[in-house]
Amino acid sequence: MNTTINHQGADDGIPSEMQSMIADSVERLFARQVTRELLERFDDGHRAESLWQMVVDNGLPGALVAEAAGGSGASWLEASPVLHAIGYWQAPLPLAETMLGAALLAHAGMEVPEGPITLIQAGRLGDLQLEKEGTHLNGRAVNVPWARSCRWAVVADDQRLALVDLRQAAITLAAGSNIADEERDTLVFANASSLATGQLQLADLHEPVWHLGALIRACTLVGALEAAVDKAVLYANERVQFGKPIGKQQVLQQYLAQMAGATGAARMAVQVALRSASDLFLGTAGSHSTLAFDIAVAKVCTGEAATLAASVVHQVHGAIGFTHEHTLHFATRRLWSWRDEFGSDAHWAKVLGQAAIAAGSEGFWAGLTDRSL
């Protein structure tokens, strides 16, 4: 039996063998395990520890880590079904953050600890700074995802990384959460020490945690968007009013079409960014990468689609969609939360706009077509 994994197919739209294997594995796992009961228990303050162990047993946290470093060796495009499934099933886990943290550590030649791992971009959402050597940290970081659940944090400034043990006495934590009740904590570092430091070599991608964090949120947003679309279409076909399904009403059909169109555009923008990320980490992007541009576009598209979709699905469901008893809120609370994390659509639109202004009239079209704004 030939066990060689085919990594081809990304450029022709056909999933590679590894991508199909990952998609099938995570779909089976989350479809069985991420139940309404699990999500309700999570909202009541119970961590999904048994589900975390299952994703570890399936090797998902190391999907983006090279095989030589103990991971699966998947590209960003091949590992994307995991990120999509987190959003579609609203899996309450620090899995996306751990995948990115592990990928960055491995790419910098650093040892990857057992997760979960959280992420901090120094200088964003607080005043946390790494010393010149990167061995000590001082300052505050806010809205740190899953900090209470994580032993480790990957802290980045520009191209430097520091692996930090969050359980040391020099770090204090104030608990917080987003609208979806996911941990978003504040950490204060008082001359905290790092366990290890390293240098990233990622072409011209600056603030790697900020940019790649936006990419993982965009991926999970697409999953949550598709879950919301599925719920809205199902309800519109099942809910009968005045003798016919409400989905037969032209105005609702128009709303659903707009939501589906925005979701499709967001999905395509994310696919482009994932392909750029794959090229960058595989070293095929050269000295110039389009990833920063592609991430900005993806986060704008997914953020705008999330705002539209949350509005439409609640209009379609009517009053019942706003009740705690209905499952719709598991998706829409995450749409509202994730659209603003690692930069809102307004933030990334401003980044693109400022770049376009800086390029001027003569450089605008060239910058747009080669995605270098």
Disulfide bonds with the S-S distance in Angstrom:
none
